[in-house]
Amino acid sequence: MLAGALFQAGFEAWPLILCGALKILYDFALLWAFRHIKPPEER
């Protein structure tokens, strides 16, 4: 019974896990794409 509840919870959570992983990959892609841009110098 416990295994079924854990499976159900994991099955319902997979979209959140997938979106989190895609967000991390997207952030790393942006960092890689704009790695040559430096922040402006402070006065």
HTML snippet that shows the backbone in 3Dmol.js (N, CA, C, O; Angstrom):
<script src="https://3Dmol.org/build/3Dmol-min.js"></script>
<div id="view" style="width:600px;height:400px;position:relative"></div>
<script>
const pdb = `
ATOM      1  N   MET A   1       0.827  -1.195   0.000  1.00  0.00           N
ATOM      2  CA  MET A   1       0.000   0.000   0.000  1.00  0.00           C
ATOM      3  C   MET A   1       0.874   1.262   0.000  1.00  0.00           C
ATOM      4  O   MET A   1       0.585   2.219  -0.718  1.00  0.00           O
ATOM      5  N   LEU A   2       1.942   1.258   0.808  1.00  0.00           N
ATOM      6  CA  LEU A   2       2.826   2.415   0.863  1.00  0.00           C
ATOM      7  C   LEU A   2       3.527   2.626  -0.479  1.00  0.00           C
ATOM      8  O   LEU A   2       3.702   3.760  -0.926  1.00  0.00           O
ATOM      9  N   ALA A   3       3.923   1.529  -1.110  1.00  0.00           N
ATOM     10  CA  ALA A   3       4.606   1.640  -2.400  1.00  0.00           C
ATOM     11  C   ALA A   3       3.683   2.264  -3.442  1.00  0.00           C
ATOM     12  O   ALA A   3       4.132   3.055  -4.272  1.00  0.00           O
ATOM     13  N   GLY A   4       2.405   1.916  -3.406  1.00  0.00           N
ATOM     14  CA  GLY A   4       1.456   2.508  -4.345  1.00  0.00           C
ATOM     15  C   GLY A   4       1.293   4.000  -4.117  1.00  0.00           C
ATOM     16  O   GLY A   4       1.196   4.771  -5.071  1.00  0.00           O
ATOM     17  N   ALA A   5       1.263   4.407  -2.856  1.00  0.00           N
ATOM     18  CA  ALA A   5       1.137   5.842  -2.550  1.00  0.00           C
ATOM     19  C   ALA A   5       2.376   6.606  -2.999  1.00  0.00           C
ATOM     20  O   ALA A   5       2.276   7.709  -3.537  1.00  0.00           O
ATOM     21  N   LEU A   6       3.539   6.013  -2.776  1.00  0.00           N
ATOM     22  CA  LEU A   6       4.775   6.673  -3.220  1.00  0.00           C
ATOM     23  C   LEU A   6       4.837   6.755  -4.741  1.00  0.00           C
ATOM     24  O   LEU A   6       5.257   7.771  -5.296  1.00  0.00           O
ATOM     25  N   PHE A   7       4.417   5.684  -5.413  1.00  0.00           N
ATOM     26  CA  PHE A   7       4.392   5.701  -6.870  1.00  0.00           C
ATOM     27  C   PHE A   7       3.434   6.777  -7.380  1.00  0.00           C
ATOM     28  O   PHE A   7       3.760   7.500  -8.321  1.00  0.00           O
ATOM     29  N   GLN A   8       2.264   6.888  -6.768  1.00  0.00           N
ATOM     30  CA  GLN A   8       1.290   7.896  -7.172  1.00  0.00           C
ATOM     31  C   GLN A   8       1.834   9.303  -6.965  1.00  0.00           C
ATOM     32  O   GLN A   8       1.660  10.167  -7.824  1.00  0.00           O
ATOM     33  N   ALA A   9       2.494   9.541  -5.828  1.00  0.00           N
ATOM     34  CA  ALA A   9       3.065  10.862  -5.560  1.00  0.00           C
ATOM     35  C   ALA A   9       4.167  11.187  -6.564  1.00  0.00           C
ATOM     36  O   ALA A   9       4.253  12.314  -7.054  1.00  0.00           O
ATOM     37  N   GLY A  10       5.009  10.202  -6.871  1.00  0.00           N
ATOM     38  CA  GLY A  10       6.065  10.423  -7.852  1.00  0.00           C
ATOM     39  C   GLY A  10       5.510  10.653  -9.244  1.00  0.00           C
ATOM     40  O   GLY A  10       6.026  11.479  -9.997  1.00  0.00           O
ATOM     41  N   PHE A  11       4.464   9.927  -9.584  1.00  0.00           N
ATOM     42  CA  PHE A  11       3.862  10.083 -10.905  1.00  0.00           C
ATOM     43  C   PHE A  11       3.233  11.462 -11.050  1.00  0.00           C
ATOM     44  O   PHE A  11       3.274  12.051 -12.130  1.00  0.00           O
ATOM     45  N   GLU A  12       2.647  11.984  -9.964  1.00  0.00           N
ATOM     46  CA  GLU A  12       2.028  13.307 -10.032  1.00  0.00           C
ATOM     47  C   GLU A  12       3.067  14.423 -10.011  1.00  0.00           C
ATOM     48  O   GLU A  12       2.784  15.536 -10.456  1.00  0.00           O
ATOM     49  N   ALA A  13       4.263  14.144  -9.503  1.00  0.00           N
ATOM     50  CA  ALA A  13       5.291  15.182  -9.374  1.00  0.00           C
ATOM     51  C   ALA A  13       6.199  15.269 -10.594  1.00  0.00           C
ATOM     52  O   ALA A  13       6.997  16.202 -10.683  1.00  0.00           O
ATOM     53  N   TRP A  14       6.109  14.331 -11.540  1.00  0.00           N
ATOM     54  CA  TRP A  14       7.074  14.338 -12.634  1.00  0.00           C
ATOM     55  C   TRP A  14       7.055  15.599 -13.481  1.00  0.00           C
ATOM     56  O   TRP A  14       8.118  15.982 -13.969  1.00  0.00           O
ATOM     57  N   PRO A  15       5.911  16.287 -13.699  1.00  0.00           N
ATOM     58  CA  PRO A  15       5.990  17.528 -14.479  1.00  0.00           C
ATOM     59  C   PRO A  15       6.810  18.605 -13.775  1.00  0.00           C
ATOM     60  O   PRO A  15       7.518  19.374 -14.425  1.00  0.00           O
ATOM     61  N   LEU A  16       6.716  18.663 -12.446  1.00  0.00           N
ATOM     62  CA  LEU A  16       7.507  19.646 -11.707  1.00  0.00           C
ATOM     63  C   LEU A  16       8.995  19.334 -11.814  1.00  0.00           C
ATOM     64  O   LEU A  16       9.815  20.235 -11.988  1.00  0.00           O
ATOM     65  N   ILE A  17       9.335  18.064 -11.710  1.00  0.00           N
ATOM     66  CA  ILE A  17      10.741  17.671 -11.815  1.00  0.00           C
ATOM     67  C   ILE A  17      11.260  17.961 -13.222  1.00  0.00           C
ATOM     68  O   ILE A  17      12.376  18.456 -13.383  1.00  0.00           O
ATOM     69  N   LEU A  18      10.467  17.660 -14.226  1.00  0.00           N
ATOM     70  CA  LEU A  18      10.875  17.909 -15.609  1.00  0.00           C
ATOM     71  C   LEU A  18      11.057  19.403 -15.870  1.00  0.00           C
ATOM     72  O   LEU A  18      12.045  19.810 -16.481  1.00  0.00           O
ATOM     73  N   CYS A  19      10.127  20.204 -15.418  1.00  0.00           N
ATOM     74  CA  CYS A  19      10.232  21.658 -15.623  1.00  0.00           C
ATOM     75  C   CYS A  19      11.439  22.224 -14.892  1.00  0.00           C
ATOM     76  O   CYS A  19      12.118  23.110 -15.411  1.00  0.00           O
ATOM     77  N   GLY A  20      11.710  21.724 -13.701  1.00  0.00           N
ATOM     78  CA  GLY A  20      12.886  22.184 -12.967  1.00  0.00           C
ATOM     79  C   GLY A  20      14.170  21.854 -13.710  1.00  0.00           C
ATOM     80  O   GLY A  20      15.069  22.690 -13.803  1.00  0.00           O
ATOM     81  N   ALA A  21      14.258  20.647 -14.235  1.00  0.00           N
ATOM     82  CA  ALA A  21      15.455  20.247 -14.980  1.00  0.00           C
ATOM     83  C   ALA A  21      15.603  21.072 -16.258  1.00  0.00           C
ATOM     84  O   ALA A  21      16.712  21.483 -16.600  1.00  0.00           O
ATOM     85  N   LEU A  22      14.508  21.316 -16.960  1.00  0.00           N
ATOM     86  CA  LEU A  22      14.580  22.134 -18.176  1.00  0.00           C
ATOM     87  C   LEU A  22      14.971  23.569 -17.856  1.00  0.00           C
ATOM     88  O   LEU A  22      15.700  24.189 -18.630  1.00  0.00           O
ATOM     89  N   LYS A  23      14.504  24.112 -16.734  1.00  0.00           N
ATOM     90  CA  LYS A  23      14.878  25.470 -16.332  1.00  0.00           C
ATOM     91  C   LYS A  23      16.371  25.568 -16.063  1.00  0.00           C
ATOM     92  O   LYS A  23      17.011  26.545 -16.450  1.00  0.00           O
ATOM     93  N   ILE A  24      16.924  24.564 -15.403  1.00  0.00           N
ATOM     94  CA  ILE A  24      18.364  24.554 -15.136  1.00  0.00           C
ATOM     95  C   ILE A  24      19.144  24.489 -16.446  1.00  0.00           C
ATOM     96  O   ILE A  24      20.117  25.223 -16.622  1.00  0.00           O
ATOM     97  N   LEU A  25      18.731  23.626 -17.362  1.00  0.00           N
ATOM     98  CA  LEU A  25      19.413  23.533 -18.658  1.00  0.00           C
ATOM     99  C   LEU A  25      19.307  24.842 -19.435  1.00  0.00           C
ATOM    100  O   LEU A  25      20.271  25.264 -20.075  1.00  0.00           O
ATOM    101  N   TYR A  26      18.139  25.489 -19.384  1.00  0.00           N
ATOM    102  CA  TYR A  26      17.948  26.759 -20.079  1.00  0.00           C
ATOM    103  C   TYR A  26      18.857  27.833 -19.500  1.00  0.00           C
ATOM    104  O   TYR A  26      19.464  28.604 -20.243  1.00  0.00           O
ATOM    105  N   ASP A  27      18.954  27.886 -18.167  1.00  0.00           N
ATOM    106  CA  ASP A  27      19.824  28.877 -17.535  1.00  0.00           C
ATOM    107  C   ASP A  27      21.285  28.662 -17.923  1.00  0.00           C
ATOM    108  O   ASP A  27      21.999  29.624 -18.205  1.00  0.00           O
ATOM    109  N   PHE A  28      21.734  27.405 -17.941  1.00  0.00           N
ATOM    110  CA  PHE A  28      23.106  27.136 -18.356  1.00  0.00           C
ATOM    111  C   PHE A  28      23.317  27.487 -19.824  1.00  0.00           C
ATOM    112  O   PHE A  28      24.394  27.956 -20.193  1.00  0.00           O
ATOM    113  N   ALA A  29      22.315  27.272 -20.664  1.00  0.00           N
ATOM    114  CA  ALA A  29      22.439  27.637 -22.078  1.00  0.00           C
ATOM    115  C   ALA A  29      22.585  29.156 -22.228  1.00  0.00           C
ATOM    116  O   ALA A  29      23.380  29.628 -23.040  1.00  0.00           O
ATOM    117  N   LEU A  30      21.819  29.917 -21.445  1.00  0.00           N
ATOM    118  CA  LEU A  30      21.950  31.370 -21.506  1.00  0.00           C
ATOM    119  C   LEU A  30      23.321  31.826 -21.013  1.00  0.00           C
ATOM    120  O   LEU A  30      23.936  32.711 -21.609  1.00  0.00           O
ATOM    121  N   LEU A  31      23.799  31.222 -19.925  1.00  0.00           N
ATOM    122  CA  LEU A  31      25.132  31.573 -19.431  1.00  0.00           C
ATOM    123  C   LEU A  31      26.194  31.272 -20.471  1.00  0.00           C
ATOM    124  O   LEU A  31      27.127  32.056 -20.651  1.00  0.00           O
ATOM    125  N   TRP A  32      26.064  30.148 -21.157  1.00  0.00           N
ATOM    126  CA  TRP A  32      27.036  29.781 -22.189  1.00  0.00           C
ATOM    127  C   TRP A  32      26.948  30.733 -23.384  1.00  0.00           C
ATOM    128  O   TRP A  32      27.972  31.138 -23.934  1.00  0.00           O
ATOM    129  N   ALA A  33      25.732  31.086 -23.781  1.00  0.00           N
ATOM    130  CA  ALA A  33      25.557  31.929 -24.968  1.00  0.00           C
ATOM    131  C   ALA A  33      26.074  33.350 -24.742  1.00  0.00           C
ATOM    132  O   ALA A  33      26.594  33.977 -25.665  1.00  0.00           O
ATOM    133  N   PHE A  34      25.931  33.859 -23.513  1.00  0.00           N
ATOM    134  CA  PHE A  34      26.308  35.244 -23.230  1.00  0.00           C
ATOM    135  C   PHE A  34      27.536  35.326 -22.330  1.00  0.00           C
ATOM    136  O   PHE A  34      27.689  36.293 -21.584  1.00  0.00           O
ATOM    137  N   ARG A  35      28.409  34.327 -22.391  1.00  0.00           N
ATOM    138  CA  ARG A  35      29.562  34.277 -21.494  1.00  0.00           C
ATOM    139  C   ARG A  35      30.587  35.364 -21.801  1.00  0.00           C
ATOM    140  O   ARG A  35      31.396  35.704 -20.938  1.00  0.00           O
ATOM    141  N   HIS A  36      30.569  35.912 -23.006  1.00  0.00           N
ATOM    142  CA  HIS A  36      31.555  36.915 -23.382  1.00  0.00           C
ATOM    143  C   HIS A  36      31.143  38.332 -22.967  1.00  0.00           C
ATOM    144  O   HIS A  36      31.962  39.248 -23.038  1.00  0.00           O
ATOM    145  N   ILE A  37      29.915  38.527 -22.542  1.00  0.00           N
ATOM    146  CA  ILE A  37      29.431  39.858 -22.173  1.00  0.00           C
ATOM    147  C   ILE A  37      29.857  40.165 -20.733  1.00  0.00           C
ATOM    148  O   ILE A  37      29.611  39.382 -19.815  1.00  0.00           O
ATOM    149  N   LYS A  38      30.498  41.315 -20.560  1.00  0.00           N
ATOM    150  CA  LYS A  38      30.961  41.714 -19.234  1.00  0.00           C
ATOM    151  C   LYS A  38      29.991  42.743 -18.658  1.00  0.00           C
ATOM    152  O   LYS A  38      29.392  43.512 -19.410  1.00  0.00           O
ATOM    153  N   PRO A  39      29.832  42.767 -17.346  1.00  0.00           N
ATOM    154  CA  PRO A  39      28.963  43.794 -16.749  1.00  0.00           C
ATOM    155  C   PRO A  39      29.611  45.164 -16.906  1.00  0.00           C
ATOM    156  O   PRO A  39      30.834  45.256 -17.005  1.00  0.00           O
ATOM    157  N   PRO A  40      28.815  46.227 -16.931  1.00  0.00           N
ATOM    158  CA  PRO A  40      29.396  47.569 -17.060  1.00  0.00           C
ATOM    159  C   PRO A  40      30.224  47.928 -15.834  1.00  0.00           C
ATOM    160  O   PRO A  40      29.926  47.512 -14.715  1.00  0.00           O
ATOM    161  N   GLU A  41      31.267  48.707 -16.073  1.00  0.00           N
ATOM    162  CA  GLU A  41      32.140  49.130 -14.976  1.00  0.00           C
ATOM    163  C   GLU A  41      31.415  50.167 -14.116  1.00  0.00           C
ATOM    164  O   GLU A  41      30.695  51.026 -14.625  1.00  0.00           O
ATOM    165  N   GLU A  42      31.625  50.066 -12.806  1.00  0.00           N
ATOM    166  CA  GLU A  42      31.038  51.070 -11.915  1.00  0.00           C
ATOM    167  C   GLU A  42      31.935  52.300 -11.878  1.00  0.00           C
ATOM    168  O   GLU A  42      33.152  52.203 -12.032  1.00  0.00           O
ATOM    169  N   ARG A  43      31.309  53.466 -11.670  1.00  0.00           N
ATOM    170  CA  ARG A  43      32.083  54.715 -11.631  1.00  0.00           C
ATOM    171  C   ARG A  43      32.602  54.990 -10.251  1.00  0.00           C
ATOM    172  O   ARG A  43      33.274  55.997 -10.033  1.00  0.00           O
TER     173      ARG A  43
END
`;
const viewer = $3Dmol.createViewer("view");
viewer.addModel(pdb, "pdb");
viewer.setStyle({}, {cartoon: {color: "spectrum"}});
viewer.zoomTo();
viewer.render();
</script>
